[in-house]
Amino acid sequence: MATHEARRWDVVGRLRTTVDAIEHLVGGLGTAVLALAALLWTAVTAVSCLVGVGVFLLPTVPRVVRAVADRERGRLSRWDGEVVGPEPVPAGFRAAVRDPAVRREVGWVGCHATAGFAVSLLGVSLPLYAVTDGTFPLWWYLLPPAEASDTLHLLPVRGPGDAFLVSLMGLGWLIVVVAVLPALARAQAWPGRHLLSPDPGTDLALRVAHLTATRAAALDAHTTELRRIERSLHDGTQNRMVAVTVLLGAARRALARDPASAAAVLDRAQDAAEQALTELRAVVRTILPPVLTDRSLPDALTALATACPVACQVDADVPDRCAASVEATVYFVVAEALTNIARHSGARHAAVSLRRQNDQLCVEITDDGKGGAAAVAGSGLAGIRRRVEAHDGAFALASPSGGPTTLTVSVPCGL
């Protein structure tokens, strides 16, 4: 039974890897088209220099190349590890040409616009071949007799038997897709990871600067959290306890004068004590929710979704537990996001997706609200960004006007 279950999960994992590879190949095809456009612009500028006009266009070439390279860096960073961008393009064409990062980007543009474009087309075509040939028996009779054939025109189709053979070829294409596409996606990404990454020394300096910033963000987030807890205890629980003390003193005095009224005062003191206890429990839950310790992160997110005024669906697939700090961060990210959705978005539906990808715990929160959300200073989304960056995580927000809004957060959780 365990072997059968392991095989089933292996097949599911392979299919998921293949779907991810298709997604990355399609994204790579988009950046390959942009790289081809940048390469053509470079060629046009070089040719126009022969008549003097291109001299005025030369400064635009490094910036066009940088814009396309940054799109590729963003795509690769969403896949498998962040690709840190270099310093801004130096002012002046000569200084830009002498910049090693710009020269590597130009080399990447040439490679990605040719080999990357070809690999992308091949990777996108193979699934289309599998779908076209696999479903051929359903629609082959709609084609003219001279055009009824498989995708590669190797087998003319003259009847249902031939159409069935084409569907078997579609199954073969599907096997090729599952076996080949992940390798094609890695091959397509290889030039970008090697040419668009900064020099080791530059990467280390940028990394130190990033860690310094995240450390400051962590201290700021910690200070903000302490202030919030102190304010909650001071404004709520402490006032309740003062009321209990006052009421108990009044009850003690009433016992000597009017024992009958002392019971009412004691009831009020008991109510105040119960309210103080409720508020204290609420504060404790915001520090580290007990459900994370007693159960699991998916269960805690399900409880948040159930309590959310907006209909929310949770899709969590995390078989193992992560560090308590990581789970607490993801919990508070979802809690704050759902609070924002309920208060500001006007959404009718929301969804939370939780996955573990290699050494990253990734959560995506979407809603069908009005959009226009922004992580401005002082907002809940800015607090989410600070909390995530304090764990050296990644924060991405897409919220066009009119919706939908998608918040994506990934936090390192170890292997």
C-alpha positions in Angstrom: 0.0 0.0 0.0 2.8 2.4 0.9 4.6 1.6 -2.4 1.4 2.2 -4.4 0.8 5.5 -2.6 4.4 6.6 -3.3 4.0 5.7 -7.0 0.8 7.7 -7.1 2.4 10.8 -5.6 5.4 10.4 -7.9 3.1 10.5 -10.9 1.2 13.5 -9.5 4.5 15.2 -8.9 5.7 14.5 -12.4 2.5 15.9 -13.9 2.7 19.0 -11.8 6.4 19.5 -12.8 5.3 19.2 -16.5 2.5 21.7 -16.0 5.0 24.1 -14.4 7.4 23.5 -17.3 4.7 24.4 -19.8 4.0 27.6 -17.8 7.7 28.6 -17.8 8.1 27.8 -21.5 5.1 30.0 -22.4 6.6 32.8 -20.2 10.0 32.2 -21.8 8.4 32.5 -25.2 7.1 35.9 -24.2 10.5 37.2 -23.1 12.0 35.6 -26.2 9.7 37.7 -28.4 10.8 40.8 -26.4 14.4 39.8 -26.8 13.9 39.3 -30.6 12.4 42.8 -30.7 15.4 44.2 -28.7 17.8 42.4 -31.1 16.0 43.9 -34.1 16.1 47.4 -32.5 19.9 46.9 -31.9 20.4 45.9 -35.6 18.3 48.8 -36.9 20.2 51.2 -34.7 23.5 49.8 -35.9 22.5 50.1 -39.6 21.1 53.6 -39.1 24.5 54.6 -37.7 25.9 54.3 -41.2 23.9 57.3 -42.2 24.4 59.2 -38.9 20.8 58.9 -37.6 21.6 55.9 -35.4 24.0 58.0 -33.3 21.0 59.6 -31.6 19.4 56.1 -31.0 22.5 54.5 -29.5 21.8 55.5 -25.8 18.4 53.7 -26.0 19.9 50.3 -26.9 21.3 49.5 -23.4 18.1 50.6 -21.8 15.9 48.5 -24.1 18.1 45.5 -23.5 18.0 46.1 -19.7 14.2 46.4 -19.7 13.9 43.0 -21.5 16.6 41.4 -19.2 14.7 42.6 -16.1 11.6 40.9 -17.3 13.5 37.7 -17.7 15.0 38.2 -14.2 11.6 38.6 -12.8 10.4 35.4 -14.6 13.3 33.4 -13.4 13.0 34.7 -9.8 9.4 33.4 -9.6 10.6 30.0 -10.7 13.7 28.8 -8.7 15.6 31.4 -6.7 15.9 35.1 -7.0 18.1 36.5 -9.8 19.4 39.8 -8.4 19.6 42.7 -10.9 22.7 44.8 -11.4 23.2 48.5 -10.7 21.3 50.9 -13.1 22.6 51.4 -16.6 25.5 53.9 -16.6 24.8 57.3 -18.2 26.3 57.6 -21.6 26.6 54.9 -24.3 30.4 54.4 -23.9 30.1 53.9 -20.2 27.2 51.5 -20.7 29.2 49.5 -23.3 32.1 49.2 -20.8 29.7 47.8 -18.1 30.2 44.0 -17.9 26.5 43.6 -16.9 25.3 45.3 -20.0 27.6 43.3 -22.2 26.3 40.0 -20.7 22.7 41.3 -21.2 23.4 41.9 -24.9 24.8 38.4 -25.2 21.8 37.0 -23.5 19.4 38.9 -25.8 21.2 37.3 -28.8 21.0 33.9 -27.3 17.5 34.1 -26.0 16.1 35.7 -29.2 17.5 32.7 -31.2 18.0 29.5 -29.3 15.6 30.5 -26.5 12.9 31.3 -29.0 13.4 28.0 -30.8 13.3 26.0 -27.5 10.1 27.9 -26.5 8.4 27.1 -29.7 9.3 23.5 -29.4 8.1 23.3 -25.8 4.8 25.0 -26.6 4.3 22.9 -29.8 4.7 19.5 -28.1 1.6 19.8 -25.9 -0.4 21.1 -28.8 0.7 18.0 -30.8 -0.4 15.7 -28.0 -3.8 17.4 -27.7 -4.4 17.6 -31.5 -3.5 14.0 -32.2 -5.0 12.6 -29.0 -8.4 14.1 -29.8 -8.2 13.4 -33.6 -10.9 10.7 -33.7 -13.4 13.3 -32.4 -13.1 15.7 -35.4 -11.1 14.2 -38.2 -14.2 13.7 -40.4 -14.6 17.5 -40.5 -11.4 17.9 -42.5 -11.1 17.6 -46.3 -9.9 14.1 -47.2 -6.7 15.5 -48.6 -5.9 17.2 -45.3 -6.9 14.4 -42.9 -3.6 13.5 -41.3 -1.6 13.7 -38.0 0.2 16.9 -37.0 3.4 15.9 -38.8 1.5 14.6 -41.9 3.1 11.1 -41.5 -0.1 9.1 -41.6 -2.9 9.9 -44.0 -6.3 9.2 -42.5 -8.9 7.4 -44.6 -11.1 5.9 -41.9 -11.8 5.5 -38.2 -9.0 2.9 -37.9 -6.4 5.4 -39.1 -7.9 8.1 -36.8 -7.4 5.7 -33.8 -3.8 5.2 -34.8 -3.3 9.0 -34.8 -4.8 9.1 -31.3 -2.2 6.5 -30.2 0.4 8.9 -31.6 -1.1 11.6 -29.4 -0.5 9.3 -26.4 3.1 9.0 -27.5 3.4 12.8 -27.8 2.0 13.0 -24.2 4.8 10.7 -23.0 7.3 12.8 -24.8 5.8 16.0 -23.2 6.1 14.5 -19.7 9.7 13.3 -20.3 11.1 16.2 -22.2 9.4 19.4 -21.2 11.0 19.9 -17.7 14.5 19.5 -19.4 13.5 22.0 -22.1 12.4 24.5 -19.5 15.7 24.2 -17.6 17.6 24.5 -20.9 15.7 27.6 -21.8 16.4 29.2 -18.4 20.1 28.3 -18.3 21.5 31.2 -20.3 19.5 33.7 -18.3 20.7 32.3 -14.9 24.3 32.4 -16.1 24.4 35.7 -18.0 21.9 37.8 -16.1 23.2 37.0 -12.6 25.7 39.6 -11.3 29.3 38.8 -10.6 29.9 36.9 -7.3 31.4 40.0 -5.6 28.5 42.2 -6.7 26.0 39.5 -5.6 27.6 39.3 -2.2 27.5 43.1 -1.8 23.9 43.3 -2.8 23.1 40.4 -0.5 24.7 42.1 2.4 22.7 45.3 1.7 19.5 43.3 1.4 20.1 41.5 4.6 20.9 44.8 6.3 17.6 46.2 5.1 15.6 43.1 6.1 17.3 43.1 9.5 16.1 46.7 10.0 12.7 45.7 8.8 12.6 42.8 11.3 13.5 45.1 14.2 10.9 47.6 13.1 8.3 44.8 12.8 9.2 43.5 16.2 8.9 47.0 17.7 5.6 47.6 16.0 4.3 44.2 17.4 5.4 45.1 20.9 3.7 48.4 20.7 0.5 46.8 19.4 0.5 44.2 22.3 1.2 47.0 24.8 -1.6 49.1 23.5 -4.0 46.2 23.5 -3.1 45.3 27.1 -3.2 48.9 28.2 -6.4 50.0 26.5 -8.3 46.8 27.1 -7.2 44.3 29.6 -5.6 46.7 32.1 -8.8 48.9 32.1 -10.9 45.8 32.8 -8.7 44.8 35.6 -8.8 48.3 37.1 -12.6 48.0 36.9 -12.5 44.7 38.7 -10.4 46.1 41.5 -12.8 49.1 41.9 -15.8 46.9 41.9 -14.3 44.5 44.4 -13.6 47.5 46.7 -17.1 48.7 46.3 -18.5 45.2 47.1 -16.3 45.0 50.3 -17.7 48.4 51.5 -21.3 47.3 50.5 -21.0 44.2 52.7 -20.9 46.4 55.8 -23.7 48.7 54.7 -26.0 46.8 52.4 -25.2 43.1 51.9 -27.9 42.7 49.3 -26.4 45.2 47.0 -22.9 43.6 47.3 -24.1 40.6 45.2 -24.9 42.9 42.3 -21.5 44.6 42.6 -19.8 41.2 42.6 -21.7 40.2 39.5 -20.5 43.3 37.7 -16.9 42.5 38.9 -17.2 38.9 37.6 -18.4 40.2 34.2 -15.5 42.6 34.1 -13.1 39.9 35.0 -14.5 37.6 32.3 -14.2 40.3 29.7 -10.6 41.0 30.7 -9.9 37.3 30.4 -11.5 37.2 26.9 -9.5 40.2 25.8 -6.3 38.7 27.2 -6.9 35.5 25.3 -7.4 37.5 22.1 -4.1 39.3 22.6 -2.4 35.9 23.3 -3.8 34.5 20.1 -2.3 37.4 18.1 1.1 36.6 19.5 1.1 32.9 18.5 -2.2 31.3 17.7 -2.7 28.1 19.8 -4.2 26.3 16.7 -0.8 26.3 15.1 0.7 24.4 18.0 -2.3 22.1 18.6 -3.1 21.3 15.0 -1.4 22.5 11.8 -1.1 25.5 9.5 -3.7 24.3 7.0 -6.2 23.8 9.9 -5.4 27.3 11.2 -5.9 28.8 7.7 -9.2 26.9 7.4 -10.3 28.4 10.7 -9.4 31.9 9.4 -11.4 31.3 6.2 -14.4 30.1 8.2 -14.4 33.2 10.3 -14.0 35.5 7.3 -17.2 37.5 6.4 -16.3 36.9 2.7 -16.8 33.4 1.3 -13.3 31.9 1.3 -11.9 28.7 0.0 -8.6 27.2 1.2 -6.4 24.9 -0.9 -3.5 23.8 1.3 -1.1 21.0 0.4 1.8 21.0 2.9 2.5 17.5 4.1 5.2 18.5 6.6 5.4 21.0 9.4 7.6 24.0 9.1 9.4 26.2 11.7 7.0 27.8 14.1 8.2 31.3 13.1 7.5 30.5 9.4 4.0 29.2 10.1 3.2 32.1 12.3 4.3 34.5 9.6 2.2 32.8 6.9 -0.8 32.7 9.4 -0.6 36.4 10.1 -0.2 37.2 6.4 -3.4 35.4 5.6 -5.2 36.8 8.6 -4.3 40.4 7.6 -5.0 39.8 3.9 -8.5 38.4 4.7 -9.1 41.3 7.0 -8.3 43.7 4.3 -10.5 41.8 1.8 -13.4 41.9 4.2 -13.0 45.7 5.0 -11.9 47.3 1.7 -12.2 45.1 -1.4 -16.0 44.7 -1.8 -15.2 41.1 -2.9 -17.7 38.3 -2.8 -15.3 35.4 -3.0 -11.7 34.8 -1.9 -9.3 31.9 -2.2 -6.1 30.9 -0.3 -3.6 28.5 -1.9 -0.7 27.1 0.2 2.1 25.1 -1.3 5.7 24.1 -0.4 8.1 24.5 -3.4 11.6 23.3 -2.6 12.7 25.4 0.3 9.9 28.0 0.0 6.5 28.0 1.7 4.3 29.9 -0.8 0.9 31.3 -0.1 -1.4 33.1 -2.7 -4.5 35.0 -1.6 -6.9 36.1 -4.4 -10.2 38.0 -4.3 -12.7 39.2 -6.9 -13.0 42.7 -5.4 -12.6 46.1 -7.0 -8.8 46.0 -7.0 -6.6 49.1 -6.6 -4.8 47.8 -3.5 -1.4 49.1 -2.8 1.2 48.5 -0.1 1.5 52.1 1.0 3.1 53.2 4.2 0.9 52.5 7.2 -1.4 50.1 5.5 -1.9 46.4 6.4 -0.3 45.4 3.2 2.8 47.3 4.1 2.9 45.5 7.4 2.6 42.2 5.5 5.6 43.2 3.4 7.7 44.1 6.4 6.9 40.9 8.2 7.7 38.8 5.1 11.0 40.7 4.3 12.0 40.2 7.9 12.1 36.5 7.1 14.0 37.1 3.9 10.9 36.3 1.9 9.3 37.6 -1.3 6.2 39.8 -1.6 4.3 40.4 -4.8 1.0 42.2 -5.2 -1.1 42.5 -8.4 -4.3 44.6 -8.0 -5.4 46.3 -11.2 -8.3 48.6 -11.0 -11.5 46.6 -11.3 -9.8 43.5 -9.8 -9.0 40.8 -9.3 -6.3 41.2 -6.6 -3.6 38.6 -6.1 -1.2 38.6 -3.2 1.7 36.2 -3.4 4.1 35.6 -0.6 6.9 33.1 -0.2 9.0 32.5 2.9 12.1 30.3 3.2 11.3 27.2 5.3 14.4 25.0 4.8 14.7 21.7 2.8 
